[in-house]
Amino acid sequence: MAVSLKQYYRKKWKTSSLLIFCVLCFLPTVFAFGQEADVAPVKRDVNQTKEDVKPGEAEVIPEKARKKRSIGRFDAELGFDHYSFYTRYQIGGKVYSRQGFAITHFPISELKFPLDAFMAYANLSLTFVDRITLRCGVKKNLHNRVGKMEDTDWVPYPGLTTIYSESDARLNWVITDPDLIVRLFTISITRPQKGTIAAFSVRFGVGFAYQYMYYWCSNVEQLRIYDDDEPYGIGPPEVLKIPGKIITYRVDYYLFTMQITPVFRFPIGKGNLEIAVAIRFSPYLKAKDVDDHVLRAKKSKGDTKGSAFMPFLRIQYKFSTGVFIAAKLEYLYLQTRGRQTQSYYLPNPIDKVNIPGWYAELDTRLKSEQLSVSLGVGYSLEF
């Protein structure tokens, strides 16, 4: 009897143990199910944040908030620039002429043209997947009067100014500069409950820049002590004033450009502040210029090559509406070297040239410094 009772309680214990094991296994599931049943799913407004969801409410993201991120962005910007400084050319060095070959000091002559001008500009850019940007800008001067053109000669002695002239300069100026820019990487700085507080990215770009300048100068005032009829080429000072057009000058700059641009972005208020510091340069540029001395019926054509350094600082603030304002400080420094060919298209008794045509070929150098400050407004459209 005792054995039977022992077997009976042993079987009962096994059954109870199995039942307790099943209850323990299914208890978390039942508990979780009960918890889910107590939560009322609610649809979240598109502008609602996670902090706005009340306790006991499940967050269901509406279809409008599940849209894919934008695949591109189109930016348009209009504004104004103010340019300063100059563009100039010098001649001298090795000379081949009708009289033969000679080596002179450099420079023997310099023409310096002013760049004091206000310009209007338009920029258009198209960005794909926040990675690749195609940009193109156009600028045109708003007025023609830009200052005084200076013509200086050091003949026949180096360092001694023997002829100095000034004349009123007018200018037509157009600049275009398309670029292809790629964002290499971005580093974001985030803080809990604040999100991204700053971002740093680096962009690399290649492009092409073209500058067209056409000057016409008039009303020359000249002071000279040079006189080739004197034994030493120096005579008494003489002042000349000649009204009307005296010279035209055209120069075309073609620049292949490259740039590395660190960009800093900070969320401020309801928008973003972006600061870009570009290290931009042109490892190769080509320049062609034509100087027409109207009074002397003499035309000089130059063909030169060189390089340029053209950094800039750009600050932009974009509002949440897509409207942005931008300011830019840009500097350009370029130098080229090559040869200039001179010819007369009419006889010139003053220069003792009776037969028109080719006259001389000599070294020439071009240099330009340009400092611009700009302010603009634009709109950014994502799609």
C-alpha positions in Angstrom: 0.0 0.0 0.0 2.8 2.3 0.9 4.5 1.6 -2.4 1.3 2.4 -4.3 0.9 5.7 -2.5 4.5 6.6 -3.3 4.1 5.9 -7.0 0.8 7.8 -7.0 2.4 11.0 -5.5 5.4 10.6 -7.8 3.1 10.6 -10.9 1.1 13.6 -9.5 4.4 15.5 -8.9 5.5 14.9 -12.5 2.1 16.1 -13.8 2.2 19.2 -11.6 5.7 20.0 -12.6 4.9 19.8 -16.3 1.9 22.1 -15.7 3.9 24.7 -13.8 6.6 24.6 -16.5 4.0 25.3 -19.2 2.5 28.2 -17.2 5.9 29.7 -16.7 6.7 29.5 -20.4 3.5 31.1 -21.6 3.2 33.7 -18.8 5.5 36.3 -20.5 3.6 36.0 -23.7 0.3 36.5 -22.0 1.7 39.4 -20.0 3.0 41.0 -23.2 -0.3 40.4 -25.0 -2.1 42.1 -22.1 0.3 45.1 -22.3 -0.3 45.5 -26.0 -4.0 45.3 -25.5 -3.8 48.3 -23.1 -2.1 50.5 -25.7 -4.4 52.4 -28.1 -2.8 52.9 -31.5 -3.0 56.5 -32.7 -2.0 58.2 -35.8 0.8 60.7 -35.4 0.6 64.0 -37.1 3.3 64.7 -39.7 4.8 67.5 -37.6 4.4 65.6 -34.3 7.6 64.5 -32.5 8.2 61.4 -30.5 8.1 63.4 -27.3 4.5 64.4 -28.2 3.2 60.8 -28.0 1.4 60.3 -24.7 2.1 57.4 -22.4 0.0 54.4 -23.3 -0.2 55.4 -27.0 1.5 53.6 -29.8 3.1 55.6 -32.6 1.8 54.9 -36.1 3.6 56.9 -38.7 1.3 58.1 -41.4 1.9 57.5 -45.1 2.8 61.2 -45.7 5.8 60.8 -43.3 7.0 57.7 -45.0 7.9 59.4 -48.2 11.4 58.8 -49.5 14.0 61.5 -49.0 14.5 64.1 -51.8 16.6 63.0 -54.7 17.7 66.5 -55.7 17.7 70.2 -55.1 17.6 73.2 -57.4 19.1 76.5 -56.3 18.8 79.9 -57.9 20.6 83.1 -56.7 20.7 86.7 -57.8 22.9 89.4 -56.4 25.6 92.1 -56.8 29.4 92.2 -56.8 31.8 95.1 -56.3 35.3 94.5 -57.9 38.5 96.3 -57.3 42.2 96.3 -58.5 43.4 95.9 -62.0 44.6 93.9 -65.1 47.8 94.8 -66.8 50.3 93.7 -69.4 54.1 94.4 -69.8 56.4 94.1 -72.8 60.2 93.9 -73.2 62.9 91.2 -73.2 63.9 89.5 -76.5 62.8 91.6 -79.5 62.7 90.6 -83.1 61.9 93.6 -85.3 62.4 95.1 -88.8 65.7 96.4 -87.4 66.9 93.0 -86.3 67.3 91.1 -83.0 67.9 92.8 -79.6 67.6 92.1 -75.9 66.1 94.9 -73.8 65.4 95.2 -70.1 62.0 94.0 -68.9 59.7 95.8 -68.8 60.1 98.6 -71.2 56.4 99.4 -71.2 53.3 98.7 -69.1 49.6 99.3 -69.5 47.5 99.0 -66.4 43.7 98.9 -66.7 41.4 99.5 -63.6 38.7 97.2 -62.4 36.6 99.4 -60.2 33.2 98.1 -61.1 29.8 97.0 -59.8 28.5 93.8 -61.3 25.2 91.9 -61.3 25.3 88.1 -61.1 23.1 85.0 -61.4 23.9 81.5 -60.1 22.1 78.3 -60.9 22.9 74.9 -59.4 21.4 71.4 -59.5 22.3 68.9 -56.8 21.7 65.1 -57.1 21.2 62.9 -53.9 23.1 65.6 -51.9 26.3 64.4 -53.5 26.9 65.8 -57.0 26.3 69.5 -57.9 26.3 71.2 -61.3 26.7 74.9 -61.0 26.9 77.8 -63.4 27.3 81.5 -62.8 27.2 84.6 -65.0 28.3 88.2 -64.2 28.1 91.5 -66.1 29.2 94.9 -65.1 26.5 97.5 -64.5 28.4 100.6 -65.6 31.3 101.4 -68.0 33.4 104.0 -66.3 35.9 102.2 -64.1 38.7 104.7 -63.5 42.0 105.7 -65.1 44.2 103.6 -67.4 47.9 104.1 -66.7 50.5 103.8 -69.5 54.2 103.8 -68.3 57.4 103.5 -70.3 60.9 103.0 -69.1 62.8 103.9 -72.3 65.7 103.8 -72.8 66.9 103.2 -69.2 65.5 100.6 -66.8 63.8 102.0 -63.7 63.6 105.6 -65.1 60.1 106.6 -66.1 60.4 108.6 -69.2 56.7 108.6 -70.4 53.6 108.5 -68.2 50.0 108.8 -69.4 46.6 108.6 -67.9 43.3 108.3 -69.8 39.6 107.7 -69.0 38.8 104.0 -69.1 35.5 102.4 -69.9 34.9 98.7 -69.8 32.5 95.9 -70.9 33.1 92.9 -68.7 31.5 89.4 -68.6 32.4 86.4 -66.4 31.1 82.9 -66.6 32.2 79.9 -64.5 30.5 76.5 -64.7 31.6 73.9 -62.1 31.1 70.2 -61.2 31.3 69.7 -57.4 31.3 66.4 -55.5 30.8 66.0 -51.7 33.5 63.6 -50.6 32.4 63.0 -47.0 30.4 64.5 -44.1 31.0 64.4 -40.3 28.1 65.2 -38.1 28.2 66.2 -34.4 25.2 65.2 -32.5 24.0 65.4 -28.8 21.2 63.5 -27.1 17.8 65.2 -27.3 19.3 68.0 -29.5 20.1 66.1 -32.7 22.8 67.4 -35.0 24.4 70.5 -33.7 27.1 70.9 -36.4 28.3 69.2 -39.6 31.6 69.3 -41.4 32.0 68.2 -45.0 34.6 68.4 -47.7 33.9 69.0 -51.4 36.0 68.7 -54.5 35.3 70.4 -57.7 36.6 71.0 -61.2 35.4 73.7 -63.6 36.1 76.3 -66.2 36.1 80.1 -65.9 36.0 82.6 -68.7 36.6 86.4 -68.4 35.9 88.8 -71.3 37.2 92.4 -70.9 36.9 95.1 -73.5 38.3 98.6 -72.7 38.1 101.8 -74.7 40.2 104.7 -73.4 40.0 108.4 -74.2 41.2 111.9 -73.2 44.8 111.2 -72.6 47.1 113.4 -70.5 50.8 112.6 -70.9 54.0 113.7 -69.2 57.2 112.8 -71.0 60.9 113.4 -70.9 61.9 110.9 -73.6 63.1 112.3 -76.9 64.9 110.0 -79.3 66.4 113.0 -81.1 68.5 113.9 -78.1 71.9 112.2 -77.6 70.9 110.4 -74.4 67.2 110.0 -75.2 66.3 112.5 -72.5 64.8 115.9 -73.2 62.9 118.7 -71.4 59.6 117.7 -69.8 56.6 117.9 -72.1 52.9 117.7 -71.3 50.4 116.5 -73.9 46.6 116.5 -73.8 44.7 114.7 -76.6 40.9 114.4 -76.5 38.9 111.5 -78.0 39.6 107.8 -78.2 43.2 106.8 -78.1 43.3 103.1 -77.4 41.1 100.0 -77.2 42.1 96.8 -75.4 40.6 93.4 -75.3 41.7 90.5 -73.1 40.2 87.0 -72.8 41.1 84.7 -69.9 40.4 81.0 -70.1 40.9 79.2 -66.8 40.7 75.5 -66.0 39.9 75.4 -62.2 40.1 73.0 -59.3 39.0 73.4 -55.8 38.9 71.8 -52.3 36.2 73.3 -50.1 35.7 72.6 -46.4 32.1 73.4 -45.4 30.8 74.0 -41.9 27.1 73.9 -41.2 25.3 74.9 -38.0 21.5 74.8 -37.3 20.5 78.2 -36.0 16.9 79.2 -35.3 14.7 77.8 -37.9 17.4 77.6 -40.6 21.0 76.6 -41.2 24.2 78.6 -41.4 26.8 77.4 -43.9 30.3 78.6 -44.1 32.5 77.5 -47.0 36.2 78.3 -47.3 37.4 77.3 -50.8 41.0 76.7 -51.8 40.5 77.3 -55.6 43.2 77.6 -58.2 43.9 77.2 -61.9 46.9 75.1 -62.8 46.6 76.1 -66.4 45.1 79.2 -68.0 45.4 80.8 -71.4 45.1 84.5 -72.2 44.8 86.3 -75.5 44.8 90.1 -75.7 44.7 92.7 -78.4 45.9 96.3 -77.9 44.9 98.8 -80.7 46.8 102.1 -80.4 44.3 104.1 -82.5 46.5 107.3 -82.7 49.5 105.3 -83.9 47.6 102.8 -86.1 49.4 100.1 -84.2 48.0 96.7 -83.2 49.6 94.4 -80.7 48.4 90.8 -80.2 49.5 88.6 -77.3 49.3 84.9 -76.6 50.3 83.8 -73.1 49.9 80.9 -70.6 50.1 80.8 -66.9 48.3 79.9 -63.6 46.0 81.5 -61.0 45.1 81.4 -57.4 41.5 82.2 -56.6 40.3 81.4 -53.0 37.0 82.6 -51.6 34.9 82.7 -48.4 31.1 82.2 -48.7 28.6 82.5 -45.9 25.0 81.5 -46.4 21.9 81.3 -44.2 19.0 79.3 -45.4 15.6 79.6 -43.8 13.2 76.7 -43.4 11.1 78.1 -46.3 14.0 77.5 -48.7 14.9 81.2 -49.1 18.5 82.0 -48.4 20.8 85.0 -48.3 24.6 84.8 -49.1 27.7 86.9 -48.9 31.0 86.2 -50.6 34.5 87.5 -50.5 36.7 86.3 -53.4 40.2 87.1 -54.5 41.9 86.2 -57.8 45.6 86.5 -58.7 46.8 85.4 -62.1 50.0 85.6 -64.1 50.9 84.6 -67.7 53.9 84.7 -70.0 54.2 84.5 -73.7 54.9 86.5 -76.9 53.4 89.6 -78.4 53.3 90.5 -82.1 53.1 94.1 -83.2 52.0 95.4 -86.6 50.9 98.7 -88.2 47.7 98.9 -90.3 48.5 102.4 -91.6 51.7 104.3 -92.2 52.9 106.2 -89.1 55.4 109.0 -89.7 55.7 109.6 -86.0 57.1 106.1 -85.4 59.0 106.4 -88.7 57.0 103.5 -90.2 56.1 104.1 -93.8 55.1 100.5 -94.8 52.2 98.9 -92.9 52.4 95.3 -91.8 54.4 93.2 -89.3 56.8 95.2 -87.2 58.1 93.3 -84.2 57.7 90.4 -81.8 58.7 90.5 -78.1 58.1 89.0 -74.7 55.0 89.9 -72.8 53.6 89.2 -69.4 50.0 89.6 -68.1 49.0 90.0 -64.5 45.6 90.6 -62.8 44.5 91.0 -59.3 40.7 91.0 -58.6 39.0 91.4 -55.2 35.2 91.1 -55.1 32.6 91.4 -52.3 29.1 90.1 -53.1 25.7 89.9 -51.6 22.8 87.9 -52.9 19.5 86.2 -52.2 18.1 83.0 -53.6 15.7 80.1 -53.3 16.3 76.4 -52.8 13.7 73.9 -54.1 14.0 70.2 -53.2 12.4 67.5 -55.3 
